[in-house]
Amino acid sequence: MVGEWNDMDSLAAARPMMIGILDTFRDMLEDLGSDLGVTDPVSGSVVAEI
């Protein structure tokens, strides 16, 4: 999933909804090890420009 927000405050405010969406399919994800669990979130100004 890719999300885009206007600023970091908007991103922070969206976290509860993002977690709720993830919780609807978390059981379908595979734990690939390295103590990351089934998710390894990355955020910042730009993660990937497409």
C-alpha distance matrix in Angstrom:
0.0 3.8 6.7 10.3 13.4 17.0 18.0 17.5 19.4 16.9 14.0 16.4 17.4 13.9 13.5 15.5 13.4 10.1 12.3 13.8 10.7 10.0 13.8 13.9 12.5 13.2 16.4 14.8 13.2 15.7 17.1 17.7 20.3 21.1 21.0 17.2 16.8 13.8 11.4 12.0 10.3 11.1 12.0 14.8 16.2 14.3 12.1 12.1 13.9 13.4
3.8 0.0 3.8 6.9 10.3 13.8 14.9 14.9 17.1 14.7 12.0 15.0 16.1 13.0 13.2 15.9 14.0 10.9 13.8 15.5 12.9 12.7 16.5 16.9 16.0 16.5 19.9 18.5 16.7 19.0 20.0 20.2 22.5 22.8 22.7 18.9 19.1 16.5 13.5 13.2 10.7 10.2 10.1 12.2 13.0 11.1 9.5 9.4 10.8 10.7
6.7 3.8 0.0 3.8 6.7 10.4 11.7 12.0 13.8 11.1 8.8 12.1 12.9 10.0 11.0 13.9 12.1 9.6 13.0 14.7 12.6 13.2 16.8 17.4 17.3 17.9 21.5 20.6 19.1 21.6 22.3 22.9 24.8 24.8 24.3 20.5 20.7 18.4 15.2 14.7 11.5 10.9 9.6 11.1 11.6 10.7 10.3 11.0 11.8 12.3
10.3 6.9 3.8 0.0 3.8 6.9 8.8 10.0 12.1 9.5 8.1 11.8 12.7 10.6 12.4 15.5 14.0 12.2 15.7 17.4 15.8 16.6 20.0 20.8 21.0 21.5 25.1 24.4 22.8 25.2 25.7 26.0 27.7 27.4 26.9 23.1 23.7 21.7 18.3 17.3 13.8 12.4 10.0 10.3 9.6 9.3 10.3 11.0 11.0 12.0
13.4 10.3 6.7 3.8 0.0 3.8 5.5 7.3 8.7 6.0 5.8 9.5 10.1 9.0 11.4 14.5 13.5 12.5 15.9 17.6 16.7 17.9 21.0 22.0 22.8 23.1 26.9 26.6 25.1 27.5 27.7 28.3 29.6 29.1 28.2 24.5 25.1 23.5 19.9 18.9 15.2 13.8 10.7 10.4 9.6 10.7 12.4 13.8 13.8 15.3
17.0 13.8 10.4 6.9 3.8 0.0 3.8 7.2 8.4 6.5 7.9 11.1 11.5 11.5 14.1 17.1 16.4 15.9 19.2 20.9 20.2 21.5 24.5 25.6 26.5 26.8 30.6 30.4 28.8 31.1 31.2 31.7 32.9 32.0 31.1 27.6 28.4 27.0 23.4 22.0 18.3 16.5 13.0 11.7 9.9 11.7 14.3 15.6 15.0 16.8
18.0 14.9 11.7 8.8 5.5 3.8 0.0 3.8 5.5 5.4 6.5 8.9 10.2 11.1 13.0 16.3 16.4 15.9 18.6 20.8 20.7 21.5 24.3 26.0 26.9 26.6 30.4 30.6 28.7 30.8 30.5 30.9 31.6 30.4 29.3 26.0 27.1 26.2 22.5 20.8 17.0 15.1 11.4 9.7 8.4 11.3 13.8 16.0 16.1 18.5
17.5 14.9 12.0 10.0 7.3 7.2 3.8 0.0 3.8 5.4 4.9 6.1 8.6 9.8 10.8 14.2 15.2 14.4 16.5 19.1 19.5 19.8 22.4 24.5 25.4 24.6 28.5 28.9 26.9 28.8 28.1 28.5 29.0 27.6 26.3 23.1 24.3 23.7 20.0 18.2 14.5 12.9 9.3 8.0 8.2 11.4 13.3 16.1 17.0 19.7
19.4 17.1 13.8 12.1 8.7 8.4 5.5 3.8 0.0 3.8 5.4 5.1 6.2 8.7 10.2 12.9 14.1 14.3 16.3 18.4 19.3 20.2 22.3 24.4 25.8 25.2 29.0 29.8 28.1 30.3 29.7 30.6 30.9 29.7 28.0 24.9 25.7 25.2 21.7 20.3 16.7 15.7 12.4 11.7 12.0 15.1 16.8 19.6 20.4 22.8
16.9 14.7 11.1 9.5 6.0 6.5 5.4 5.4 3.8 0.0 3.8 5.4 5.1 6.3 8.9 11.5 11.7 12.1 14.7 16.4 16.8 18.2 20.5 22.2 23.6 23.6 27.4 27.9 26.5 29.0 28.8 29.9 30.7 29.9 28.3 25.0 25.4 24.3 20.9 20.0 16.3 15.5 12.4 12.3 12.4 14.8 16.3 18.6 19.2 21.1
14.0 12.0 8.8 8.1 5.8 7.9 6.5 4.9 5.4 3.8 0.0 3.8 5.4 5.2 6.6 10.0 10.4 9.6 12.1 14.4 14.7 15.4 17.9 19.9 20.9 20.5 24.3 24.8 23.2 25.5 25.2 26.1 26.9 26.2 24.6 21.3 21.8 20.7 17.2 16.2 12.5 11.9 9.0 9.6 10.6 12.6 13.5 16.1 17.3 19.2
16.4 15.0 12.1 11.8 9.5 11.1 8.9 6.1 5.1 5.4 3.8 0.0 3.8 5.4 5.4 8.4 10.1 10.0 11.4 13.9 15.1 15.6 17.5 19.9 21.3 20.5 24.2 25.2 23.6 25.8 25.1 26.3 26.7 25.8 23.8 20.7 21.1 20.5 17.2 16.3 12.9 12.9 10.4 11.3 13.0 15.4 16.0 19.0 20.5 22.6
17.4 16.1 12.9 12.7 10.1 11.5 10.2 8.6 6.2 5.1 5.4 3.8 0.0 3.8 5.7 7.2 8.4 9.7 11.4 12.9 14.3 15.7 17.2 19.3 21.2 20.9 24.6 25.7 24.6 27.3 26.9 28.5 29.1 28.5 26.4 23.3 23.1 22.3 19.2 18.9 15.6 16.0 13.7 14.6 15.8 18.1 18.8 21.4 22.6 24.3
13.9 13.0 10.0 10.6 9.0 11.5 11.1 9.8 8.7 6.3 5.2 5.4 3.8 0.0 3.8 5.7 5.5 6.3 8.8 10.1 10.9 12.4 14.4 16.1 17.9 17.9 21.6 22.5 21.5 24.3 24.4 26.1 27.0 26.9 24.9 21.6 21.2 19.8 16.8 16.9 13.7 14.4 12.5 14.2 15.6 17.0 17.2 19.5 20.7 22.0
13.5 13.2 11.0 12.4 11.4 14.1 13.0 10.8 10.2 8.9 6.6 5.4 5.7 3.8 0.0 3.8 5.5 5.0 6.1 8.5 9.9 10.4 12.1 14.5 16.1 15.4 19.1 20.3 19.1 21.6 21.3 23.1 23.8 23.6 21.4 18.2 17.7 16.7 13.8 14.0 11.1 12.5 11.4 13.7 15.9 17.3 16.8 19.4 21.3 22.8
15.5 15.9 13.9 15.5 14.5 17.1 16.3 14.2 12.9 11.5 10.0 8.4 7.2 5.7 3.8 0.0 3.8 5.5 5.2 6.2 8.8 9.9 10.5 12.8 15.1 14.7 18.1 19.8 19.2 22.0 21.9 24.2 24.8 25.0 22.5 19.6 18.4 17.3 15.1 16.1 13.8 15.8 15.1 17.5 19.8 21.0 20.4 22.9 24.8 25.9
13.4 14.0 12.1 14.0 13.5 16.4 16.4 15.2 14.1 11.7 10.4 10.1 8.4 5.5 5.5 3.8 0.0 3.8 5.4 5.0 6.3 8.6 9.8 11.1 13.5 14.0 17.5 18.6 18.4 21.6 22.1 24.4 25.6 26.2 24.0 20.8 19.5 17.7 15.5 16.9 14.4 16.4 15.7 18.2 20.0 20.8 20.2 22.1 23.6 24.3
10.1 10.9 9.6 12.2 12.5 15.9 15.9 14.4 14.3 12.1 9.6 10.0 9.7 6.3 5.0 5.5 3.8 0.0 3.8 5.4 5.2 6.2 8.6 10.2 11.7 11.8 15.5 16.2 15.5 18.6 19.0 21.0 22.4 22.9 21.1 17.7 16.5 14.5 12.1 13.4 11.0 13.0 12.8 15.7 17.8 18.2 17.1 18.9 20.8 21.5
12.3 13.8 13.0 15.7 15.9 19.2 18.6 16.5 16.3 14.7 12.1 11.4 11.4 8.8 6.1 5.2 5.4 3.8 0.0 3.8 5.4 5.0 6.0 8.8 10.4 9.6 13.2 14.7 14.0 16.9 17.0 19.4 20.4 21.1 18.8 15.7 14.1 12.5 10.7 12.5 10.9 13.8 14.3 17.5 20.1 20.5 19.0 21.2 23.5 24.3
13.8 15.5 14.7 17.4 17.6 20.9 20.8 19.1 18.4 16.4 14.4 13.9 12.9 10.1 8.5 6.2 5.0 5.4 3.8 0.0 3.8 5.4 5.1 6.7 9.5 9.9 12.9 14.6 14.9 18.2 18.8 21.6 22.9 24.0 21.7 18.8 16.6 14.7 13.5 15.8 14.5 17.3 17.7 20.8 23.1 23.4 22.1 23.8 25.9 26.2
10.7 12.9 12.6 15.8 16.7 20.2 20.7 19.5 19.3 16.8 14.7 15.1 14.3 10.9 9.9 8.8 6.3 5.2 5.4 3.8 0.0 3.8 5.4 5.4 7.5 8.8 12.0 12.7 13.1 16.6 17.9 20.5 22.3 23.7 21.9 18.7 16.6 14.0 12.7 15.2 13.8 16.5 17.1 20.2 22.3 22.1 20.5 21.8 23.6 23.5
10.0 12.7 13.2 16.6 17.9 21.5 21.5 19.8 20.2 18.2 15.4 15.6 15.7 12.4 10.4 9.9 8.6 6.2 5.0 5.4 3.8 0.0 3.8 5.4 5.7 5.7 9.3 10.1 9.8 13.2 14.2 16.7 18.5 19.9 18.2 15.1 12.9 10.2 9.2 12.0 11.4 14.5 15.8 19.3 21.8 21.4 19.3 20.7 23.1 23.2
13.8 16.5 16.8 20.0 21.0 24.5 24.3 22.4 22.3 20.5 17.9 17.5 17.2 14.4 12.1 10.5 9.8 8.6 6.0 5.1 5.4 3.8 0.0 3.8 5.5 5.1 7.9 9.9 10.5 13.7 14.6 17.7 19.1 20.9 18.7 16.1 13.2 11.0 11.0 14.2 14.1 17.5 18.9 22.4 25.1 24.9 22.8 24.4 26.8 27.0
13.9 16.9 17.4 20.8 22.0 25.6 26.0 24.5 24.4 22.2 19.9 19.9 19.3 16.1 14.5 12.8 11.1 10.2 8.8 6.7 5.4 5.4 3.8 0.0 3.8 6.1 7.9 9.1 10.8 14.4 16.2 19.3 21.2 23.3 21.5 18.9 15.9 13.2 13.5 16.8 16.6 19.8 21.1 24.6 27.0 26.4 24.3 25.4 27.5 27.2
12.5 16.0 17.3 21.0 22.8 26.5 26.9 25.4 25.8 23.6 20.9 21.3 21.2 17.9 16.1 15.1 13.5 11.7 10.4 9.5 7.5 5.7 5.5 3.8 0.0 3.8 5.5 5.5 7.2 10.9 13.2 16.1 18.4 20.8 19.5 16.9 13.9 10.7 11.5 15.0 15.5 18.7 20.6 24.2 26.7 25.7 23.1 24.0 26.3 25.7
13.2 16.5 17.9 21.5 23.1 26.8 26.6 24.6 25.2 23.6 20.5 20.5 20.9 17.9 15.4 14.7 14.0 11.8 9.6 9.9 8.8 5.7 5.1 6.1 3.8 0.0 3.8 5.4 5.5 8.7 10.1 13.3 15.2 17.5 15.9 13.4 10.3 7.4 8.7 12.4 13.5 17.0 19.3 23.0 25.8 25.0 22.3 23.5 26.3 26.2
16.4 19.9 21.5 25.1 26.9 30.6 30.4 28.5 29.0 27.4 24.3 24.2 24.6 21.6 19.1 18.1 17.5 15.5 13.2 12.9 12.0 9.3 7.9 7.9 5.5 3.8 0.0 3.8 5.6 8.1 9.9 13.4 15.3 18.2 16.7 15.0 11.4 8.9 11.4 15.1 16.8 20.3 22.8 26.6 29.5 28.5 25.6 26.6 29.4 29.1
14.8 18.5 20.6 24.4 26.6 30.4 30.6 28.9 29.8 27.9 24.8 25.2 25.7 22.5 20.3 19.8 18.6 16.2 14.7 14.6 12.7 10.1 9.9 9.1 5.5 5.4 3.8 0.0 3.8 6.7 9.7 12.6 15.3 18.4 17.6 15.6 12.5 9.3 11.6 15.2 16.9 20.1 22.7 26.4 29.0 27.6 24.5 25.1 27.7 27.0
13.2 16.7 19.1 22.8 25.1 28.8 28.7 26.9 28.1 26.5 23.2 23.6 24.6 21.5 19.1 19.2 18.4 15.5 14.0 14.9 13.1 9.8 10.5 10.8 7.2 5.5 5.6 3.8 0.0 3.8 6.6 9.2 12.0 14.8 14.4 12.1 9.4 6.0 8.4 11.8 13.8 17.0 19.9 23.6 26.4 24.9 21.6 22.3 25.2 24.9
15.7 19.0 21.6 25.2 27.5 31.1 30.8 28.8 30.3 29.0 25.5 25.8 27.3 24.3 21.6 22.0 21.6 18.6 16.9 18.2 16.6 13.2 13.7 14.4 10.9 8.7 8.1 6.7 3.8 0.0 3.8 6.0 9.0 12.3 12.4 10.9 8.4 6.0 9.1 12.0 14.8 17.8 21.1 24.7 27.6 26.0 22.5 23.2 26.3 26.1
17.1 20.0 22.3 25.7 27.7 31.2 30.5 28.1 29.7 28.8 25.2 25.1 26.9 24.4 21.3 21.9 22.1 19.0 17.0 18.8 17.9 14.2 14.6 16.2 13.2 10.1 9.9 9.7 6.6 3.8 0.0 3.8 5.6 8.8 8.7 7.7 5.4 4.6 8.1 10.4 13.8 16.7 20.2 23.8 27.0 25.6 22.1 23.3 26.7 27.0
17.7 20.2 22.9 26.0 28.3 31.7 30.9 28.5 30.6 29.9 26.1 26.3 28.5 26.1 23.1 24.2 24.4 21.0 19.4 21.6 20.5 16.7 17.7 19.3 16.1 13.3 13.4 12.6 9.2 6.0 3.8 0.0 3.8 6.9 8.4 7.7 7.3 7.0 9.3 10.4 14.0 16.3 20.0 23.3 26.4 24.7 21.1 22.0 25.5 25.9
20.3 22.5 24.8 27.7 29.6 32.9 31.6 29.0 30.9 30.7 26.9 26.7 29.1 27.0 23.8 24.8 25.6 22.4 20.4 22.9 22.3 18.5 19.1 21.2 18.4 15.2 15.3 15.3 12.0 9.0 5.6 3.8 0.0 3.8 5.3 6.3 6.6 8.3 10.4 10.9 14.7 16.9 20.6 23.8 27.1 25.8 22.3 23.7 27.4 28.2
21.1 22.8 24.8 27.4 29.1 32.0 30.4 27.6 29.7 29.9 26.2 25.8 28.5 26.9 23.6 25.0 26.2 22.9 21.1 24.0 23.7 19.9 20.9 23.3 20.8 17.5 18.2 18.4 14.8 12.3 8.8 6.9 3.8 0.0 3.8 5.5 7.8 10.2 11.1 10.4 14.0 15.7 19.3 22.1 25.4 24.4 21.0 22.8 26.6 27.9
21.0 22.7 24.3 26.9 28.2 31.1 29.3 26.3 28.0 28.3 24.6 23.8 26.4 24.9 21.4 22.5 24.0 21.1 18.8 21.7 21.9 18.2 18.7 21.5 19.5 15.9 16.7 17.6 14.4 12.4 8.7 8.4 5.3 3.8 0.0 3.8 5.6 9.0 10.0 9.7 13.1 15.4 18.7 21.7 25.3 24.7 21.6 23.8 27.5 29.0
17.2 18.9 20.5 23.1 24.5 27.6 26.0 23.1 24.9 25.0 21.3 20.7 23.3 21.6 18.2 19.6 20.8 17.7 15.7 18.8 18.7 15.1 16.1 18.9 16.9 13.4 15.0 15.6 12.1 10.9 7.7 7.7 6.3 5.5 3.8 0.0 3.8 6.4 6.4 5.9 9.4 11.9 15.3 18.5 22.1 21.4 18.2 20.5 24.1 25.5
16.8 19.1 20.7 23.7 25.1 28.4 27.1 24.3 25.7 25.4 21.8 21.1 23.1 21.2 17.7 18.4 19.5 16.5 14.1 16.6 16.6 12.9 13.2 15.9 13.9 10.3 11.4 12.5 9.4 8.4 5.4 7.3 6.6 7.8 5.6 3.8 0.0 3.8 5.6 7.3 10.6 13.8 17.1 20.5 24.1 23.4 20.3 22.3 25.8 26.8
13.8 16.5 18.4 21.7 23.5 27.0 26.2 23.7 25.2 24.3 20.7 20.5 22.3 19.8 16.7 17.3 17.7 14.5 12.5 14.7 14.0 10.2 11.0 13.2 10.7 7.4 8.9 9.3 6.0 6.0 4.6 7.0 8.3 10.2 9.0 6.4 3.8 0.0 3.8 7.0 9.8 13.2 16.4 20.1 23.3 22.3 19.1 20.7 24.0 24.6
11.4 13.5 15.2 18.3 19.9 23.4 22.5 20.0 21.7 20.9 17.2 17.2 19.2 16.8 13.8 15.1 15.5 12.1 10.7 13.5 12.7 9.2 11.0 13.5 11.5 8.7 11.4 11.6 8.4 9.1 8.1 9.3 10.4 11.1 10.0 6.4 5.6 3.8 0.0 3.8 6.1 9.5 12.6 16.3 19.6 18.7 15.6 17.5 20.9 21.7
12.0 13.2 14.7 17.3 18.9 22.0 20.8 18.2 20.3 20.0 16.2 16.3 18.9 16.9 14.0 16.1 16.9 13.4 12.5 15.8 15.2 12.0 14.2 16.8 15.0 12.4 15.1 15.2 11.8 12.0 10.4 10.4 10.9 10.4 9.7 5.9 7.3 7.0 3.8 0.0 3.8 6.6 10.0 13.5 16.9 16.0 13.0 15.2 18.8 20.2
10.3 10.7 11.5 13.8 15.2 18.3 17.0 14.5 16.7 16.3 12.5 12.9 15.6 13.7 11.1 13.8 14.4 11.0 10.9 14.5 13.8 11.4 14.1 16.6 15.5 13.5 16.8 16.9 13.8 14.8 13.8 14.0 14.7 14.0 13.1 9.4 10.6 9.8 6.1 3.8 0.0 3.8 6.6 10.3 13.6 13.2 10.6 13.2 16.6 18.2
11.1 10.2 10.9 12.4 13.8 16.5 15.1 12.9 15.7 15.5 11.9 12.9 16.0 14.4 12.5 15.8 16.4 13.0 13.8 17.3 16.5 14.5 17.5 19.8 18.7 17.0 20.3 20.1 17.0 17.8 16.7 16.3 16.9 15.7 15.4 11.9 13.8 13.2 9.5 6.6 3.8 0.0 3.8 7.0 10.3 9.7 7.2 10.3 13.7 15.9
12.0 10.1 9.6 10.0 10.7 13.0 11.4 9.3 12.4 12.4 9.0 10.4 13.7 12.5 11.4 15.1 15.7 12.8 14.3 17.7 17.1 15.8 18.9 21.1 20.6 19.3 22.8 22.7 19.9 21.1 20.2 20.0 20.6 19.3 18.7 15.3 17.1 16.4 12.6 10.0 6.6 3.8 0.0 3.7 7.1 7.5 6.4 10.0 12.7 15.3
14.8 12.2 11.1 10.3 10.4 11.7 9.7 8.0 11.7 12.3 9.6 11.3 14.6 14.2 13.7 17.5 18.2 15.7 17.5 20.8 20.2 19.3 22.4 24.6 24.2 23.0 26.6 26.4 23.6 24.7 23.8 23.3 23.8 22.1 21.7 18.5 20.5 20.1 16.3 13.5 10.3 7.0 3.7 0.0 3.8 5.5 6.2 9.8 11.8 15.1
16.2 13.0 11.6 9.6 9.6 9.9 8.4 8.2 12.0 12.4 10.6 13.0 15.8 15.6 15.9 19.8 20.0 17.8 20.1 23.1 22.3 21.8 25.1 27.0 26.7 25.8 29.5 29.0 26.4 27.6 27.0 26.4 27.1 25.4 25.3 22.1 24.1 23.3 19.6 16.9 13.6 10.3 7.1 3.8 0.0 3.8 6.8 9.4 10.2 13.7
14.3 11.1 10.7 9.3 10.7 11.7 11.3 11.4 15.1 14.8 12.6 15.4 18.1 17.0 17.3 21.0 20.8 18.2 20.5 23.4 22.1 21.4 24.9 26.4 25.7 25.0 28.5 27.6 24.9 26.0 25.6 24.7 25.8 24.4 24.7 21.4 23.4 22.3 18.7 16.0 13.2 9.7 7.5 5.5 3.8 0.0 3.8 5.6 6.7 10.2
12.1 9.5 10.3 10.3 12.4 14.3 13.8 13.3 16.8 16.3 13.5 16.0 18.8 17.2 16.8 20.4 20.2 17.1 19.0 22.1 20.5 19.3 22.8 24.3 23.1 22.3 25.6 24.5 21.6 22.5 22.1 21.1 22.3 21.0 21.6 18.2 20.3 19.1 15.6 13.0 10.6 7.2 6.4 6.2 6.8 3.8 0.0 3.8 6.8 9.8
12.1 9.4 11.0 11.0 13.8 15.6 16.0 16.1 19.6 18.6 16.1 19.0 21.4 19.5 19.4 22.9 22.1 18.9 21.2 23.8 21.8 20.7 24.4 25.4 24.0 23.5 26.6 25.1 22.3 23.2 23.3 22.0 23.7 22.8 23.8 20.5 22.3 20.7 17.5 15.2 13.2 10.3 10.0 9.8 9.4 5.6 3.8 0.0 3.8 6.3
13.9 10.8 11.8 11.0 13.8 15.0 16.1 17.0 20.4 19.2 17.3 20.5 22.6 20.7 21.3 24.8 23.6 20.8 23.5 25.9 23.6 23.1 26.8 27.5 26.3 26.3 29.4 27.7 25.2 26.3 26.7 25.5 27.4 26.6 27.5 24.1 25.8 24.0 20.9 18.8 16.6 13.7 12.7 11.8 10.2 6.7 6.8 3.8 0.0 3.8
13.4 10.7 12.3 12.0 15.3 16.8 18.5 19.7 22.8 21.1 19.2 22.6 24.3 22.0 22.8 25.9 24.3 21.5 24.3 26.2 23.5 23.2 27.0 27.2 25.7 26.2 29.1 27.0 24.9 26.1 27.0 25.9 28.2 27.9 29.0 25.5 26.8 24.6 21.7 20.2 18.2 15.9 15.3 15.1 13.7 10.2 9.8 6.3 3.8 0.0
